[in-house]
Amino acid sequence: MPGTLYLLATPIGNLGDISVRALEILKSSDLIACEDTRRTLGLLNHFDIHKPLTSYHEHNKKSKGEYICTLLGDGKNIVLVSDAGTPAISDPGEDLVKLCIEKDIPVTSIPGPVAGINALILSGLSTKRFCFEGFLSVNNRHRTAHLSSIKNDSHTLIFYEAPHKLRQTLKDMANTFGGSRKIAIVRELTKVHEEIFRTTLEEACLFYTENTPRGEYVLIIEGAQDSPDNSEPCWWDGLSVIEHVDEYISRGEDKKSAIKLCASDRNMQKRDVYNLYHKQ
């Protein structure tokens, strides 16, 4: 009889958020699979839990997934954790779950913290309908296409972002969604210095021009207002602000008019378009 794969949520900051059931499952497991064995070892040592660990991450998920499934098939009970929060969300655990399902291996979850949901309920934006978008691509074209595809979505949007990419991501969002779109920038969730910065995309870009991003971020973006159903895509979808202005200039507009038209198209302030265009 096969064992069970447990998807176990771990604290995203405050270790006191772990559940009694989570501790019981960790103590009774045969093996714990984790992204970073050093980080998980710190969690286990804090609760005086001593179990064998194996690494499971994006770069070894294929070979290690088969290894874990072999052990599960032999009757071992295995816990999967991420570095923080719930595994299988923007996480290679998704692939392990699919593999277990294919092999008829039982999978269950031990619920707990999810950074995206915690940030959403703190944002002050609508929680009635929301869409989790995860991490944006590091590829400029793919990132722009992703944002363009959801700019008219009326759902509240949830993104994860790393500090070294935050400034560019905010600029791309302002260019695509418009600088007046509301955003809540959440960091250090459940920690002593938890921070929720509720502002607009325009103001967020200005703030992080002068302030260095630190820590992992959750971005909660207001959904589009008055989003038309089945609307035709705009001709400038996929263009950067600079390319947008240049296109108008190529059509015979002078630079001032091109900037004004671009700002109108994107629902941005003219000065923001001007600043972005002249920083190239």
Stockholm file with secondary structure:
# STOCKHOLM 1.0

chainA/1-280         MPGTLYLLATPIGNLGDISVRALEILKSSDLIACEDTRRTLGLLNHFDIHKPLTSYHEHNKKSKGEYICTLLGDGKNIVLVSDAGTPAISDPGEDLVKLCIEKDIPVTSIPGPVAGINALILSGLSTKRFCFEGFLSVNNRHRTAHLSSIKNDSHTLIFYEAPHKLRQTLKDMANTFGGSRKIAIVRELTKVHEEIFRTTLEEACLFYTENTPRGEYVLIIEGAQDSPDNSEPCWWDGLSVIEHVDEYISRGEDKKSAIKLCASDRNMQKRDVYNLYHKQ
#=GR chainA/1-280 SS CCCCEEEECBCSSCGGGSCHHHHHHHHHCSEEEESCHHHHHHHHHHTTCCCCEEECCTTTHHHHHHHHHHHHHTTCCEEEECSSBCTTSSSTHHHHHHHHHHTTCCEEEECCCCHHHHHHHHHCSCCSSEEEEEECCSSHHHHHHHHHHHTTCCSEEEEEECGGGHHHHHHHHHHHHCTTSEEEEEESTTSTTCEEEEEEHHHHHHHHHHSCCCSCEEEEECCCTTCCTTCCCCTTTTCCHHHHHHHHHHTTCCHHHHHHHHHHHHTCCHHHHHHHHHTC
#=GC SS_cons         CCCCEEEECBCSSCGGGSCHHHHHHHHHCSEEEESCHHHHHHHHHHTTCCCCEEECCTTTHHHHHHHHHHHHHTTCCEEEECSSBCTTSSSTHHHHHHHHHHTTCCEEEECCCCHHHHHHHHHCSCCSSEEEEEECCSSHHHHHHHHHHHTTCCSEEEEEECGGGHHHHHHHHHHHHCTTSEEEEEESTTSTTCEEEEEEHHHHHHHHHHSCCCSCEEEEECCCTTCCTTCCCCTTTTCCHHHHHHHHHHTTCCHHHHHHHHHHHHTCCHHHHHHHHHTC
//
